[in-house]
Amino acid sequence: MVVSILLSRLIGFVREWVIAGSAGATPMTDVYYASFTIPDFLNYLMAAGALSITFIPVLSEFIETDRLETGKRVYRTILTWMGSGMIVLIVLAEIFTEPLARAIAPGFNVEQEKELVFLLRVILPAQFFFYAGGLAMAVQQAHGVFKFAALAPLIYNLGIILCGLLLFPTMGIGGFSVGVLVGAFFSHGVLQWVGVSRLGYHSWPLWDASEPVLKAIRKYFWLTLPLTLGFSLVATDEWISKYFASQMENRAISWMAYARTEMRIPVAVIGQAAGMASFPYMSRLWAAGNFEQYGSTLMREMMKLWALAPLSALLMYRFAVPLTQVIYGGSRLSLEDVGNTAAALQMFSVGIFFWIAQVVLARAFYAAQITWVPSLIGGVCSLLAVPVYWQLGQRFGFRGLALSASVGIAVYVCVLWVLLVRHLKRSCPSLSLSGLYQFAGLWSLVLFLLWALAEGVAKLHIYQGTQATALAEVVCAGVLTVGVAWAFLRTVFRKITDGALF
């Protein structure tokens, strides 16, 4: 999963570079990024982005208790009911696209609003494939099959890139929106249908009202409902920031979108890979009543996150400008665009550890079939964060919006950790957290050393405003700091972590 997500992020960077090279940072690119707000909202409303979280525990129980045929009927029935609901929402959104466009981007002018309506109508149908594909990927992950889920983001991004390149001369930025629909059809539609078919699951509509199926569906809805109603900051951050950024200077949405793409590399490679790989395993441990191993697995994952996440944040904060130059230099982004994107990246970097940690912490609750706690806390944090976005946005512009995201996610993770510790004390009373705290404290000292090494590289002034020198500085800093961190983890810290973490 780490390799596949890394590849998907690299292709995602190619996608962003192609967009930057074709359109740059303009009022129309602001429209393009804003056009994902309503589709993402529909996706969130149906909990499509969390299907692995809610469906894997349900299906795992059927797998563990040798009732797989019933599990297959549950899958088809949920796909039929929820898929129909998604189609209804898509049709309604297509009908009321114009007022929805005005609501999500009140600062856009008439031309931008007209383009936003068009792009929304192109992208909206893709949400059906995301939902159906998400459910199919959850089935595969419950069986320990990850290859089709790993290929999905690669094919999706390739669809955007190819359609964007082919259609940009005639459709402008809308060509990339067509790519979203085409990419979703093949990556989350066709590919995932092949994946579940190989496991013996059928995707034809089924309205099964038998008691075992209805019981499982009620459990699924109970787990899904808080994710639907919670509106965690993990999802609402982009909606809130785009709303306020649309009323700022042109290109603010684009600068933040490009910076957020950079920030998501470590979040995906470290956090999402860890969450996707460990979640099915922890779900099975919980379903089997093996609570102590569930807790020890979680503690080791947290050690890994503390080893990697702050280091990635350190590098992204200190080398934000050369890193942005490596990725977007040579495109149609101006020096001002590169500088402002890097400034937003620095503010996002402050919260990188928390963005990564929330992936695993929330899944620790979900594996125990507790979805209300992270959802409720996430919803409360979202409400409390809105005035923070407004205040910091008014004071620091788009930089303030990026910083608000870091502040909000940090509060969310701290509260989640306190509640998780209580959950572990009840479920795994013999589990000790002292090893994690000892590692975290000692590793913090290493992080100070790594910061000093990064500062030393920066003072060499390798970066001279070009892509080549930017790449040289980033590579030098990365190799040096990661090499030293790896050496510590493989030697001094082996005894503390009961064997090397990696």
N, C-alpha and C positions, 0 to 999 in steps of 0.2 A: 504494500500500500504506500510506503514511503516513496519508493521508486516511481510508482505510477502517478502519485500526486505531484511529485517533483517534476515529472515530465509534463503533466497537465498544466502546472504553473509556468513552466518554460514556454509551452505553446500558448498559454494565456498571455504571457509577455509578448510573444510574437503578434498575437491578436491586438494587444494594446498598441504595440509599435506600429502595426499596419494602420490602425485607426489614427494614431498620431501622425504617421507619415502621409496619410491620405487627406485627413481633415484638420490636423493640428489641434489647437485649443481655441475654439470659436463658439459663438452663441449656438450654432447648430450641434456641436458636440455636447454642449450643455443639455440640449433637448434630447439627444440620444441617450445620455446617461439617466436623465429624468424619466425617460419613457419606461424604465424598468420598475418604477415605483408601484404602479397598479398591478402589473403581473406578479411582482414579488408579494404584494399584499394578498392576492388570491391564493398564491402558493402557500403562504403562511396561514391563511384562513382555513385551508383544508389540511393544514399540518403536513403538507406534501414534503417539505424539507426535513421533517422529523419522522418519516415512516420507519426508518431503521430503528429509531428509538422506541416507537410504540408497538410496531408489529413484530419485531424480533422476539421480545419476551413472550408474546402471545403464542407465536408459532413454535418457539423453543419448547414450551410445555408439551405440545403435541409430539414433537420429535423425541423428547426425553421419555415420554410415556407410551411410545409406539402407537400413536393414533394419527399417523401421517395423513391418511386418506381424509379424515375429518378436517385436518389442517388445510388440505388442498381446497376443500369446499369453502372453508372460511375465507381463504385468499380470493377465490372467484367471486364470492358474494360481496365482500368489501370492495373489490375492484368495481363491481357492477353498481353498487349503491353510491359510493363516493365518486366514481368516475362520472356517473350521471349528474351528481351534484356539481361537479366541476364544470361540466358542459353548460349547465344552466347559468352558473356564475359568469362564464365567459360570454355567453350570449347577452346577458344583461349589461356587462361591461362594454361590449361592442355597441349596444344601443345608446348607452349614456356616456360615451367616451368624451364628448365635448365638455360637459360640466365636471367630469372627473379630472380632465386635463387642467381646467382652471383652478380646481381645488388643490392639486398637488404642486403646482408651480405658479403661484399668484403673481410673481414678478416678471413673467415672460411677456414679451410684446406680442402683437397680433401674428406676425410671421412665425415666431417661435411656437406659439400656441397651435397654429394650423399644422405645422410639421409634427408637433407632439401628438396631436390627434391621429395623424396618419400612422406614425410609428407604433403607437399603442395598438391600433387595430391590426397591425401586422404581427406584433409579438404575442398578443393575448392567446391565440390558439395553442401556442407552444406549451402553455401551462398544463393542458391535458396530458401531453406526453411526459412532462416532468412528474406528474402525479402517478400515472400508470407505471412509468419506469422506476420511480422511487419505491413503489410497492414491490415491484419485481426484484429490485436490487436487495430489498430487505429479506425477501425469500431466499435469495442466493447466499447472502451473508449468514443467515441463520443456519445454512447447511455448510458453512465454511468455504464457500466459493466466492472469490473476489475478482476474478479476471475480467468479467464483463462490466462490473461496477468500476473497475480501474480504467477500462477503455472508454467509458462513457464521456468523461470530461475532455479526453483527447479528441474524440470524434466531434463532439459539440463545438469545441474551439476551432477545429479545422473547418467545420461548416461555416462558421462566422467569417473566418479569414478568406476562404475561397469565394464565397458569395460576395463578400465586401469588395475584394479585388476585381471581380468580374463585373459587378453592378455599380460600383462607385462612379464610373464615368457617366452613366445615364441616370442613376437614382440618387447620387450623392450619399449622404450618411445613411439613407434608407436601405442601401444595399446590405449593410451590416445587420439591420433588423431582419431582413429576409433570411440572412444567414442564421440568425437565432432560431427561426422557425424550422428551417431545413436541418440545422444541426440537432435540434431537439427531436425531430422526427426519427432520425437515424440512430442517435446515441441513446436516447431514453425510450424510444418506441421500438424500432425494429431490433436493435441489438439486445435489449433486455427481454423482449419476447423470445428470442432465440435462447437466452440464458435460462429462463424458467422452463421452457419447453424441454430442454435437455435434462432437467430435474424431474420431469414427469408432471409438471403443472400445466393446466390449460387456462387460457385467458378469455374464453368465450363467456358471455354474460350468464349469470346464474342467480336465481332468486331462491335461495335455500332458507326455509323457515323452520328447519328442524331444531330441537332444543339444544343439542351440543353446539351447533353453529351459532345460534342466537346468543347463547351464553358467552361464547368466545367474542362475538361481535360487541356485546355489551361491555365486556372487559376492555376491548380495543377502544371503544368510544370513551370509556371512563379514563383511560390513559391518555387519549388524544385531546380530550376536551380542554384540559388546562393549558396545553400547548397552543390550542387555537385561541383561547381567551386571554392568555397571559401577556402576549405582546412584549416579549423580552427585549431588552436593549440590543441584544445580539441581532435582532431583525429590524428594530425601529430606528437604530442609529442612522442608517442611510436615509430613511424616510424623513426623519427630523432635520438632518443636516441639509438634504436637498431642498426642503421647504424653505429654510432660512437662507440658504445660499442662492436660491433663485431670485431673491430680493437684493442681493449684493451685486458687485461688479460682474460684468460678463466674464466668463471662463472660470469663475470660482468653483462651479460644480465639476468642471473638467479637471482642474488642478487637484481637487480632492479625490476624484475618481482615479486618476493616474497614481496618486500617492497611496491610496487604499489598495490598489493592485499590488504595489511593491510590498506593502505591509503584510499582505495576505500570504506571501511566500512562506515565511516561517510559521505563520498560523496554520497553514494547510499542511506543510511538510512535517511539522512537529506535532501540532495539536490534533488536527483532523486524522492524520495517519494513526496516531496513538489511540484516539477515540474509536475509530472504525475497526482497528485491529483488536482492541481489548474489550469493546462493548459486548460482542456476541459471547466471548469467553466468560466475562463477568456475569452476563445474563444467565448462562447455563449453570455457573457455580451457585448463583442465588436460587435458581429454580430447583437445583439439587439439594439445597439446604447446606451447602458448604460455605458458611459465612466467614469463617476465619481465613480461608484461602482467598475469598472475595476481597476481604480487607487488606491482606498482605499484597495481593496483586495491585490494588489501587495505590498503596503506599510506594511500591516500587515505580509505578508509572509517574507518580508525583516527583520522585527523586530525579527521574529522567527529564521531566519538564523543567525542574529547577536547574538542572545541569546545562540545558540547551537554550531555553527561552530567554533568560536575561542576557546571555552572550549575543544572541541574534539582535536583541533590542539595542545593546551597546553599540554593535557595529552599524546598525541602521541609523541610529541617532548621530554618531560621530562622523559617518561617511555618507550622509544623506545626499549631499551635492554630487560627489563623484559617482555614487551609485545611480542616481537619477540620470546623470550624463551618460553613463554606460548604456542604460536602457533606452532613453528617449533622445539622446543626442543624435544629430544627423537626420531627425525627422522634421516635420513642419513646426515643431515647438520652438519658440523663440527662447533667447537666453532668459527673458523674464518668466516665461512659462516654466522652464526648467528650475529656476530659482524658487519660484512659488510652489511648485510641486514638491521640491526638496524640503521647503519650510513646513508644508503640511505633513510630509513624511516624518519629520522630527517630532511633531506633536503626536502623531499616531504611534510612534515608536515608544513613547512613554508608557503606553498601555499594552505593549505586545505580550508581556508575560501574562497579563490578565486575560487577554483575548485567547491565548493558548490554554491557560489553565481552566477556563470555564468550560471548554469542550469536554475535558475529562471529568471535572467535578460534577457537571450536570448529568453526564452519562452514568456516574456512580449512583445517583439517585434513580435514574431511569432503569438501570439494570435491576434495581431492587423494586421496580414497578411503582416508584414514587414520583409521579410527574407534577403533582400540585406544588410541591415546595419550590423547585427552581422556577416554575412558571409564575407563581405568585410573587416571589421575590423579584423576578425579572420585570414583571408588569409594574410593580411599585417603583422600582428603580427607573423605569422608562418615564413614568409620570413625574417623578422628582427631577429627572434630568432635563426636562423641557425648559424650565426657567434658566438652568445652567447654560444650555445651548444659546438661549436668547441673550443672556447677560454677556457671556464670553464672546459670542458672535458680534454683538454690538461693540464690544471693546477692542477685540483683536481681529475681527473679520473672519475669513475662512480658517485662519490659524486657530482662532478661538473655538470654532466648531470642531476641528480635529482634536483639540485638547479636551473639549467637553466629552468626546467619545471615550478618551482614555480615562478621564475622571469617573465617568459613569460606570464603565466596565470594571474598574478597580473596586468601587464600592460594592457592586454586585458580587464579585468573586469573594471579597472578604466576608460578606454576610453568608454566602453560600458555604464557605469553608467552616465557619463557626457551627452552622447547622449540620454539616456533614460529620463533623467530629462528634456531635451529640448522637447522630444516627449510628456511627461506628461503635460508640461506647455501649449502645443498647444492643446492637446486633452482634458485635464481636468484642465482648468484654475483656478477653485476654489479649487483644491486639494492642501493641505498644506503639506510640507515635514518637518515642524518644529518638529512634534511629533517624527518622525523617528530619526532625528538628536539629539534631546534631549535624547531619549532612548539610542542611540548609545554612546553618551558621558558619561552618567551616568553608563551604563553597562560596559564601559571600566574600570571604577574604581573598579567595582566588579571583573572584570577579574584579576586585580592586586592582589586583596585579594585571589582569587582562586589559582593564581600562588604561592603565599606565602604558602597557605595550601599544595599545591603539593610539594613544596620544603621541607616543614616540614615532610611530609610522606617519602620523599626520604632520609632525614637525619636519619630516624629511622633504615635504612639499613636492611629492612625486606628481601630484595632480596639477596640470598646467592649463586646464580649460579645454582639453581635447578628450575624445573618447578613449584613445589609446592610453593616455596618461591616467585617466580616470580608472580604466580597467586595471592598470598596473598597481595603482594604490589600493583599490578594493581587494585585489587578489593577494597582495602582500599582507595587508592587515588580516584578511580572512585566514590565510595559511598560517601565519604566525600565532594568532590568538587561538584558533581551533586546534592547532598542533600542540600548543602548551596545555590547553584544556584537556585534550585527549590523553596526553602524557600523565597528567594528574589523576584522571579517572582510572587509568590502567595500572597505576602504581600506588600512590599514597592513599587513594580513596577506596581501594579494593576491599580493605578490611572493614571500613565503615559501612560499605554498601553490600557486604556479604557476597563478594565477587564483583567483577567489573560490570557496570551498567550496560556497556555496549561492547 
